[in-house]
């Protein structure tokens, strides 16, 4: 994690690069290429500083302003801009909107974990990598003050924020400490004595401690760097006393990655793995997912060698339980939960996938399929459209204007893609292959979908949005707008060029583009209905809900004999 550590008066070239979300070489190129780029006001010839007010004005005028600098990580206010759990390679310096979104995703994961807590009346709960304390705060809200809750994190800033959050939540006997199990372990005294360990497993093992592999006893096998979550799972397990539980949020990859097969097998052979919960895709977004929750128990006697597998992967995120009663209802539902002997999971791949062992009931698909057939018939009838006809002409080069020129002229602006869309906004998908721009209709969707890379808003008195979207898609722009960031090729919107044409002429091109997209949109809608119908029909046939017809149109018997 990092944060800009300068004041608001002056910034370095490196900080400008971070703010504009480009490489440092790009800032050097701007200084050489653009005469209006601000001149240094301090620093040294090799490390100059620039007046932030001038830089901000230049970045904004050129459509390159990302996140403004701060004096350090923004300190969240619980209940308002509440803190997010520390994630590897995610900068602290983020917009308030993204911070709120990340925190809300982590709150969902933390609430699901807190709902799984045993009825602990006294004892100790530890979190070996608590970050800003989202899980600690959720646990503290569920357990009585007689339970001691303690976490650690290598970041002093994160620890201070976690402690403030715990204090404001009214948590007693709860604190976060500076430390790491791979170095100065502030929780060392709790090794083998904790009643409960909780954690959102980080995606890395602490590389700064070169002897981490020898310092820790890996009870189920030493993990590779790619399987860091399984390392943190064992860290949590190491704090447990006999009978203690570890509840850990794990990435889906931990259940299927081939390099982790040996560790999964040892978890099953030992009888330590008690439960695996598959969460819905997107639960906890925008954290990368999907996620699972693994529950381990250090045996105090002979293990049961049975794993409870819970499949919530097809459940709506809002229906994931947040309390013990909700989880008990899920456990009682045989369409969501299965008790599977460990030996049945010890096959060649040792995959921990609840969906393999939980079979949902087959409902009455006949009405759904009939509705889909009717919808497809209507969609096909609606395809009675034709592509527009164009007059062939000699190719004449257009006078061109860059997107940067249009920004400076006020003809368009690049807006925050997290803001509400307006009719006519041009949406450009993320990616590095082409500018497949589309135009938001009326009414527009509340937000662009996740594939949106940038959103452009046109001044309708200067620039027609359909005209802009059409020419952004041109092969010329695909070739000319290729830039680099850290050695990776990408398409840079600011490099694009569009013709300088009168507004009336723009609208002629824009109307032609709109008619073209209307035709393709109708075909896309019909294809989507057909795909849904195919999926429903295949499910019906393979689940026994549907019987196929033979060549004469007579339905075959259930056993397949004509």
N, C-alpha and C positions, 0 to 999 in steps of 0.2 A: 504494500500500500504506500501511497505517497501523497503529499500535499504540497502546494506551493508555499514556500516559506519566506516570501518577500512581503514588503508593505505594499500599500496601494499606490505609492507615488512612482516607483520605478520597477521595471521588470527586465529580466535578462532574455536573451534570445531563446534559451531553453524553455523558459516559462511561457514565452509567446507561442512556441511550438506546442506546448501542452494545452494552452488555452484554445488555440486554433485547431487542435487535434491533427497535427501534421508532424512530419519529421523535422529535425533541426536543420537539415539541408534546405528544406523549403523556405525557411526564414532567411537563410543566407541568399537564396535565389531572389526572394522578394527585395532584399536590400539592393541587390545589383540591378534588378530588372525594372523596378518602379522608382521613378525619381521622387514621387510623393511619399515614399515610405519614411516614417519619422527617423531623424538623425539621432545618434547616441547623445545622451546628456550626462553620462558619468561612466564609472567602471574603468576598465583598462582597454587598450587596443585589442587584446585577445579575448576579453570578456566584457563587452560594453553593456551598459544598461540604457533603457529607453523610458521616456515619460509615459506612464500608463495611460494618461488621458489622451495623448496623441495616438498611441498604439490602438487603444479601444476605438477611437474615431475612425482610424484607417481600416481596422478589421471589420467594423460594422458597415462602413461604406462599400467594402469589397465582398460582403456576404460571408466573411470567414470567422465571425465571432462565435466562439463556443462557450466555455465556462470562464467567467471572470476570476481573477486571482483572489486569494484570501490570505490572511495572516496565519493560516493553519487549518486543520480540519474543522468544519463547521460543528459546533457543539449543539446536539439536538435537544429539543425541549419535549419531554414526554407528554404525549397527548396532542402534540402539534406536529413538529418535525421530529418524530420519535426516531431513535437510533436503529441502525440496521446491524445485523450480525456481520462480523468481519469476514470478508471473502477474499481469497487470493487473487491478485492481479486486477482487482477492482479499485480504482482510485477513490480516496476519500473525497476529493474535490469533485463533487457532482452537483447537478442542479437539484433544487429543492423538490421538484416533481419526481425525479428519478429516485431520490432518497426516500420519499414517502412511499413510492411504489415498492421499492425493495423491502422497506420495513414491513409493510402490510403483508407481503409474501412470507417473510420470516415469522411474523406473528402467527400466521396460519400453521406453519410447521411447529412452532413452539406450543401452540394450543393443542395440537394433535398429540404431541409428546406428553404434555401435562395431563391430558385425559387418560393416558396409560399408566400413570403413577400408581403404585401399590398404596394401600391404606397405612402409610407410615406415620406413626405417632411421635417417634423420637429417633435419633440417629443422625447420620450425616449424608448429605448429597454433594457430589463434586461434579464440576464441569472442567475438564483439563484444557479447554480452548474456548473460553466463554465469549470472546469478542466484546461487543457492546452490551452483552447480558440479556438478549431477548429470551433465551430459554431459561436462564436463571430467574428472570422476573416472572415468567409464566409458572415455573415450579413453585416459587415463593408464594404465589397467589393461591396455590392449591393445598399447600402443606401447612400444618400448625406451626406457631413460632417456636415450639420445643424442638423442631428439627433444624440442625445447623446446615446452612447452604453456603458453599464456598466454591469459587471458580478462580481460574488463572488465565492470563494472557500475556504474551511478551510485550505488548504495546501499553505503555503507561497511559497514553491518551485514552485508549479503549477501556482500560481498567477504571480510570477516573470517571468516565461516562457511565460505565456499568454500575459503579457504586452509587453514583448520583441517582440513576434510574431506580435502583433497589431501595434507596432511602426515600425517594419521593413516592414509591409504591407502598411504603409503610412496612417493608419486610424486616423482620427481626432476626438476629443471628444469621445474617446473610452478608457476604462480602466477596469482592473480587480482589485478587492479588496479582502482582507482577511476577510472571514466571512461565516456564515451559517444561513439559516432561522430558524434553530433549536437551535441557541445560540446567538452569537453576530452577528446580522443581519446587514451587511454593507449596504444592500439595503432597510432597514426599511423605510427610507424617501420616497421610491417609492411605498409603499403599497397603492393600490387603485388609482394610478396616472399614471401608465405606459401605453404607447400606444401598446406595444408589449412585450411579454415574449417568450423566446425560451429556449429549454433545451433538452439534451439527458438524459432522466429520469434515474437516478441511480437505482441500484437494491437493495438499502437499505435505511432505515430511520435511522437517526443518533442516534444510541443507547447511545452515550456518554452523550447526554442530556436527563436525565431521565424525565424531565417535558415537552417534546416536544408535547405530546398529549394535554396538557392543554394550552400551549402557543399559538398554532395555532387554528384558527377557521376553522374547516373542513366543508365547505359549502355543500358538497355532501355526507358526512358521513366519520367517522374515518376509515382509512384503517388498515388492519392487516399488520404485518411485511412481510407476503408473497406477499402483494399487494403494495409494496413500490412505484412502478411507479405511481399508482393512487394517492398516497400521494403527490408526486412531481408534478403531474398534477395540483392538487389543490393549491400547493404552487405557481406555475406559475399564476394560475387564480387569486390568492389573490393580485397580484401586479397590476392587470388590472384596468383601469378606465372604465366607461361605454362606450361600443363600441370598447374596446381594444381586441386584439387577442392574444391567446396563441398557439404556434406551438411547439408540443412536440413529440419527437421520443419515441415511446412506445414499450415494448415487446409484442409479439403476445399473450402471456398468459393473459395480461390485458383485452383482448376482450372476453375471454372464461372462465376464472377461476370462479368457482362457488362462492367462497368467496367474489368476487368483484361484484357480480350481483346487489346488492343493490346500490352501487355507480354508476354503469352504468345506472341503472334505473333513479336515481336522475338527472344525467347529461341530460338524455333525457327529463324528466318531466320539468326541468327548462328551456329548450330550449337553453342551453349553448353549447351543442355539435353541431358543424357546419359541420365537415368533418372527415371522417376516410379513410385513404389511406393504402391499403395492399401492401407492397413492395415485390419484388421477394425474394425467398429463397436464402440466401447467399449474398444479397445486404448489404454491410457494413461488410462482413467477413474480418478478423477472429473474429470480435465481435460476441458473441452468438446471435442467431437469431431464427426465422425471426422477422422482425420489422414492425411496422405500424407507420404512422404519424397521430396524432390527432390534430384537430384544434378546439379550443374553442373560443367563443366570449361572452364577458359579455354584456348582453342585455342593450341597451339604450332606448328601447321602448318595444313594444310587440314582442317577439321572433317569428321567422317563424315556429318553430317546424318542420323543415325539415332538414334531414341530407344528405349531399352529400357523397355517398359511391363510392370509386374508387378502382377497383380491378386491380392491377398491378402484382399480384402474379405469373402469367404465362408469364409476360413480360421479355424480356432479360434485365439483369441489366444495360447494356449500353443504353437502351432505356428509362430509367426512366428520366423524365424531370428535367432539371437543371435551367430553366428560366421560366418566366411568360408565354411566347408564347408557350412553350412546354406544360405547364400545361393546357392552354386554349384549345389546340388541344385534350388533353386527356379528358377534361370535355365535349367537343363537340362529343366525340366518344361514342355512346350509347352501344357499346360492352365493354366499360371499366368503364363507369360512370352511376350511377343511383341516382336520387333525391328521397329519401324515406321519407315519413311522420314519425315523431318520434313514433307515436302510433303503427305503424306496427312493430317497433323494440321492443316494450314493451310486449314481450310474456313471457312464463314461464322462459326461460333461459337468455333472454336479451343478445344475442350474437351479437357482432359487427363484422360481417364477410361480407365484400363487395361481395365476390364471391356468396353468397346466393341470391343476388339481381341483379347481372349483368350476363346476359346470352350471351356468345359469339356466333357469327354466326356459323352455321354449313356449312362447306365447302364441296367440292366434295371429298368424302372419297374413292370413288370407285377405283381411280388410286392408292392411297396409299395402300389400302387393297390388290389390285392385286399385287403390288410390294412386299408386305410382304409375300403373298402366294408363289410367285416365290422364294423369298429369303429363306423361310423356306424349300421349296423343295430342293434347292441347299444345304442348311445346313444339311438336312437329308441324302442326297446322300453322303455328306462328312463324314458321321459317319461310313463309311465302314472301320473301323479300329478295331484292336483287342488289348486287353491287352497283355503285354509281358508274356511269360512263364518262370517260375523260377524253378530251381532245388532244391528239398528238401534236407536238410542237417541237421546234428546234430547241436544244438545250441552251439556255441563256444563264450565265452566272448571276447570282443575286449579290447585291451589296450586303455585307454582313455586319452584324453588331454582336459583341460578346455578351455573355450573361453578366459579366462584371459591369460593362457599359450600361446595360439595362438597369442594374441595381443602382448605379450612380444617378441615372436619369429618373429614378423613382417609378420605372415601368413595372418592376417586379421586386419582390422581397422573398428571401428564404426564411420561412417561419419555423418555429419549434414544432416538430411533428407530434408532440404530446398535447398540443393545444387543440381545441375543437375546430373541426374543418368547416369551411364555408363553401357554398356553391361556387364552382369555378376554380377551386384550388387544384393545382397540378401536382399529382402524387407520383413520385419517382421511386420505384422499388430499389432496395439495396441490392448490391451485386456488382460484379466487375465485367459483365459481358455486353450489356446494351441498356439504353435508356428507354425502357418500355413504359413511357409516361401515360397516365390516365387522368381524366378530369372528374372531380367530384360532382355528382349531380345535385338535384334539388328535390327533397332534402338530402344533404350529404350524410355519410355515416358519422357517428360521434367522434371517432378517432380513426386514423389510418390503421390498417392491420399491421402485424409484426414485420411484414416484408417491406414496409415503407422505409426508404432510405432518407429522402428529403421531400419537403413539401414547399411548393412555390406558390405565392399569391400574386396575381397580376392586377395592375391598375386597368380596369376594363376600358378606360378612355384612351389608353395608350397601347395595350397589348391584349390580343384575343387569346384566351387560355387554350382553346383547341388548336389554334395555329401554333402556339408554343409547343404543345405536346406533340404535334405532328412532326415538327422539325427537330425536336430533341431526339426523336427516333431515327433520324437520318443516318445512313451509313457514314456520312462525312463526320458527324459528331462522334460516332462510335470509334472512328479512327483517330480523330484529332484530340479527343478529350481524355485520352489515356495518360494517366500520371503514375507516379510511384509514391508509396508510403512505406518506409522501412524495407525497401526492396520488393514489395508486393505490388503488382500492377492493379490499378483500380481506375474507374471512370470518375473524372472530376467535373462536376456540373459547371464550375466556373470557367472551364475551358471551352464550353459549348458556344456555338455561333448560330444565330438565327437571322433570317433576311430582314433588312430594313424595308418595310413595305407600309403603305398607307393602311389605316385601320380597316377601311372598306375592303381592301384587297386581302388583308389578313383574314377577315371573316369569311371570304369565299373559300380560302384554303381550310379554315377551321371547320366550316360546314361540311366540306367534303370528308375531312377526317372524322367528324362526328358520325356521318352516315356510314362510313366504313366500320367504325367501332360498334355501331348499333347492330350491324349484321353479325359481326363476330361474337358480340355479347349474347345474341339470341342463340347462336349455335352452342356457345359455352353453357348456357342455361339448359338447353336440351340435353347436352352431353352429361351434365351433372345429374339430371333426373334419371337418365339411362343408367348411369353408374350406380346410383342408389337402388334402382330397381334390380340391377344385376346382383348387387350385394345381398339384397333381401331374398331374391330367388335362390341364390346359391346357399344361403344360410338355411332356408326352408328345405331345400333338397337334401342337404348334408345332415340336418338335424332330425329328419324324418317327418317334418311337418307338411311337406309337399310330396306328391307323387308325380312322376313325369308321365307324359303321354307317349304312346308308341306311334309308329309311323302312320297308323290309321286314325289317330286322334283319340284312341281309347286309353284311359288311364290305366297304368300297370298296377298289379296287386302289390302289396307291401313287400312281399318276398322277392319281387323282381321277375316273377314268371308271367309272361304275356298271356 
